[in-house]
Amino acid sequence: MGYFLRFIRYIPFLRKQLNEIYFVHSIDMFVFSLIAIFVPIYLLSLGYPLSAVLLFFITKYACVIPFAFLVAWISNHYGLKHTLLFRLPFTFLFLLGLIQVKTLPLPLPLLGVLDSFQTVLYWLPLHSLFTRSSHRDHLGLEVSKLYSFPTLLSIFAPLLGAGITLTFGFPALFLTAILLLLFSLIPLFYTPERRSHVNFKIKEGFDIFRKNPKFFLATGLNYIANTGENILWPVFVFLLLQSVFSIGMIGTLFALGSVGFALLIGRLSDRVQRSGLVKIGSFLLIFIWLLRFFVQQDIPAYILTLMAGFFMILISIPFMSITYQEAKSTNIDEFIVYREISVALGRLFILSLALVFPLTYLFPIISLALVLFFTIF
């Protein structure tokens, strides 16, 4: 470890805080690209009913709301980078809990709570650090790098995850993730720590919502579609095809569909109206989700996943650029906390419907959410 620390100290690339963020985020996304898409599949393969798996995710995103305020308090007292470091023990507990979930056995909602806390401990300070380090004139390009660098590194991670799972089993996959995460945050501490300045008051919170109603509504609607893409669609494909390899394939195809497009869209979003790009992407995704209602075979599923990767980039890069620009114009940390609450509410909405309706019935609902998202912009 000591040799590793001395080695990376002299890498010029890591002396710039924005580059540190790219590096750390790339490693983290690679690790979670190995496992994230397989978590619901793993739980289903253990014999849990779909309703129990959905409750795991509902618990996770419901806990995001109180945890957002707790993590804001932690980052205010200990700093944003140390908050990222505090996340590691909870991530390890979550992954070890997944490995032992049937042996102990652990209740899935408890794992959902652990996953929620480690997730908020990562995303809230990461967004705050990136907002502070990014530049208004190049925000689109910098957001595209934040997205494309991890995606490029992780293109084949889902297939690698599938290979590890098929050869050694799910526990080996989760143990691999734990080992990789041990080294993920070390480079972050070669530039000074930054403390947030969050002062939570109920009135100020309502003022943030009142001043940005379209943004927060759009965020919730966007993450209805995002949750459909990252959770419901892989579960649907697995239940349809009964193949772990197929899940690795759709994860890789989605990454391939997005990474080559990301830097181009990032540059473009600095030169044209970002809301126009968001409109194009949401309009095209409306039809992708309508077509998914009719999918019954693997090839159409793969094609639609690849196309979704292209079209979601048209939303993700410019919309996140708008998010960071809005955050820069107000109290950064407080704005991001309430943005995370909107994300959680959007996810909870579609996951709650999944408890009641068959998965295919949700695809037109996701299309409708994208129609509303389109009209806002």
N, C-alpha and C positions, 0 to 999 in steps of 0.2 A: 504493500500500500504506500509506503514512504517513497519508493522509487517512482511510483505512479504520480504522486502529488508533486514531486520535484520536476517530473517531466512536463506535466501540463502547465506548470507555472510559467514556463518559457514559450508557450504557444501564443504568438501575438494575437491571433484571432480571438482568444478568450479574454483579452484585456479590455474589450469593449462590452459593456453590460448587455446591449442588445444581442450581441453574438453569443454571450453566455446563455441568454434565454433561449435562443435558437437551439443551442447545443443540448441543454437540459431537456427542453421540450421534445427534441428529436429522439433522445434516448427513452424518455418516458412513453412517448407514443409508440415507439417500436415495441417496448415491453407489453403495453396494453393492446397493441394490435395482435400480439401473439395470443392473448387470452380473452380479451373483452367479448369478442363475437361468439366465443365458445361457452361463456358462463351459463346462459340460459339452456344451451344444448347439453352441457354437462349435467345440469340439474334435472333436465328432462330424461337424460339417459340413466340417471340414478333411480328413476321411477316416480319422481315428483309429478303431480298433475300440473297441467298448464296454469290452472288457477293459482296454485301455490307459487309457481315461478313468477307470475304476474304480481302477486302480493309482495314478493321479495323486492321487485322493482318499485312498486308503489310505496313501500316502506322507505326505501332508499331516497326517493325524491320528495316524499313528505317531510323527511328529516332534514332535507337541505335548507328548509326555511328557518327553523331555529338555529341550525348549525352555522348558517351564514352570519348571523349576528355574533355567535360565539367566536367564530374564526376571525371576524373583524376585530373583536376585542383582543384576541391573542396577538394578531399582527400589529395592533396599535401598541401593545406593551413589549413585544419581543422582536418585532421587525418582520418584514415580508419574507426575507430569505430564511430566517429561522423557522417561520411558520411552515414553509415548504419542507424543512428538515424534520419538524415535529410529525409530519405526515407519515414518515416511513414506518414507525412501529405499528401504526394502525393499518397500513397497507399490508404489512407482513402478517398481522393477526387475521386480517380478512382472507388473505390467500391461504394461510394455514387452516383457517376455519373451513374454507372450501374443500381442502384436502380431507379434513376429518369430519365433514358434515354428516356422513352416514355412520361413522364409527362411534362418535360420542353419544348420541346424535345432537347436533346443534339446531335450534329453531331457525328457519330461514329469515324471519323478520330480524333476528339479532344480527345475522350476517348483513342484512340490508342496512342496519344502523351503522355498522362498522364501515361498510362500503361508502355510505353517504358521508361520513365524517372524513374519511381519507380523501374522498373526491373534492369536498369543499376546501380542505386544507391545501389542495393543489391548485384548483382553478381560481379561487378568489385572489390569492397573492400573485399568481402568474399573470392574470389580467391586470392587476394593479401595477406590477413591475413593467409590463409591456407598455401600458398606457403612459407611464412616466418616461420610458426610454425611447419611445417612437417619436417620429417627426411629422408634423402636419402635412408638409409638402410632399412627403414620400410615404404616406400612411398606407395607401393601397399596396404598393410594392412590398413594404415591410410586413404587412399582414399576409400577403401571399407567400413570403418566405417563411413566416411562422407556420403556415399551413403546408407548404410544398416540401420544405426540408424534411420534416418528420414523415410525410407521406411517401416521399422518394425512398427514404431509408426503410420504410415499413411495407413497401409494395408486396413483397413476398412473405411478410410475417404471418398473415393468416394461413397460407399454404404450409409454411414451416411449422406453425402451431398445429395444423392438422396432421402433419407428418410425425411430430413428436407424440401427439395424442394417440395416433393409430399404432405407433411402434412401442411406446413406453407407457401410455395411459395419461389421463388428465392430471394425476398428482405430479408426474414428472414435468408437465407443462407449467404448473403453478410454481414448482420449486425453481425451474429455470428463470421464471419471472422474478422471483425473490432475489436470486443471485445477481441478476442484471441491475436491479434497482439499487443495490448496495453502492454502485459506482455512479449513479445518475446525477446526484446533487453536488458532488465534490467540486466541480469547476465553478459553481455559482458564487463561491465565497472569495474570489480573487478580485472583486471590486467591492466597494463599501456596502454595508447593510443599509437598507432603507426602511424607515418606519412609516406606517400609514398614520393618518390623522383622522380617525373616524369619531364623530361625536353624534351618537344616535339619540335622536329625539323623535317622538311619534309625529309631531307636527311637521318637522322637517322631512320626515319620510313621506308623509302625504303630499307635501309640496313638490317633492321630486316626481311622484306619480302624476300629480296635477299638471305639472309643466311639460311632461313628456308622455301623454296618454297614448298617442299613436305608436311611439317607439316601444313601450312596454307591451301593448297589445300585439304588435307585430312580432316581437320577440317570442311571446307565448305561442303564437300561430306558427312561427318558423320551427319551433321545437316540437310541435305536434308532428310535423313532417320528419324532422330529424330523428325523433324517437321511433317513428315508423320505419325509417331506413336502417337504424342501428340495432333495433331490438325486434320489432314485430316482423319485418321482412325476413331476416335470417331464421327466426323461429318458424315462420310459414314455410320457407324453403326446406328446412330440415324435416318438418312434419310431412311435407309433400314427397320429398325424395328419400327420406330416411338414410341420409348420408352425411357423415362428418366432413368428408372431402368436399362435398358441394358447398358447405359453409366456408371452408377455406377458399374455395374458388370465387364465391361471390364477394368475399372480403378483398381478395386480390384484384378482381375485376373493377370493383368500385374505386380502389386506390389508383389503378391504371387509368381509369376514366377521368380522374381528377388531377393527378399530379402534373401531367404535361400541359394542362390548361391553366394551372394556378398562377404561374409567374406572368403569363400573358394577360390574364384578367386583372392581376394586381397592377401592372403598369397601365392598363387601359382605365382602371377605376380612378387613377390619379389624373386622367386627362379628360374623361367624359363624366356625365352625370351618373353617380353611383346608383341612384334610384332606378334609372333606366335599365341598368344591367340586372338589378334585382327583379324588375318586372319581367324581363325576358326569361330569366331562370325559373321563376315561379310559374309563368305561363306554360313553359315546356314540361315542367314536373307535374302539372295538373294531369296531363295526358299519360305520363308514365304510370301514375297511380291508378288511373282508370283502366289502363291496359293490364295492369297486374291482377285485376279482378278475374281475368280470364285465363291466367297462367295455370297450366297443368303439367308441363314438361320442363326438363332442365335447360334446354337451349334457349327458349324464350326468357326464362328466369335470368340466365347469364347475360343475354343481350340487354334486357331492361336494366339490369344492375350496372352494366358498363355505361349505358346512356345516362342513368341517374347520376353517376360520378361526374360526367361532364356538366350536367345541368345544375347540380347542387353547388358547383364552384361559382357559377354565375350569381348565386345568392350569397354564399358563405363569405367570399372575399370582400365584396363591396358592403355587405351588411355589417360585417365585423369592423370594417373601416369606419362606417357610420357610428357604430357603437363606441369605438375608442375616441372618435372625434367628439361625440356627445359627452363622454366621460371627462375629456380634457377641459371642457367648458364649465364644469361644475366640481363639486367635491368628488374626486375620483373614486375613492374607496366606498363611499356611501352609495354612489350611483351604481357601482358594480354589484354591491350587495343586493340592491333592489332589482337589478337586472337578473341576478341568479334566482331570485324569487319568481320572476316572470318565467324563466326557463323551467323551473320546477313545476309551476302551475300548468304550463303547456304539456309537459310530460305526463303529469298526473291525470290530466283530462283524457288523453287518448288511452293510457294504460287502464284507467277505470272503465272505459267503454269496452276494452278488450276482455274484461271479466264478464261482460253481459252478452256481447255479440261475437259471432264467428270472425276469425281474423280477416277473411276476405271482405266482409261487410264493412270493415274499417277503412279499406282502401278508398272507396268513394268519399268517406268522411274526411280523410286526409286531403283528398283533392279539393273538397269544399273549403278546408282550412287554408289551402294554398290560394284559392279564389279570393277569400277574404284578405289574405296577405297581399295579394296582387292589387286589390282595390285600395288598400291603405297607401301604397306607394304610387 
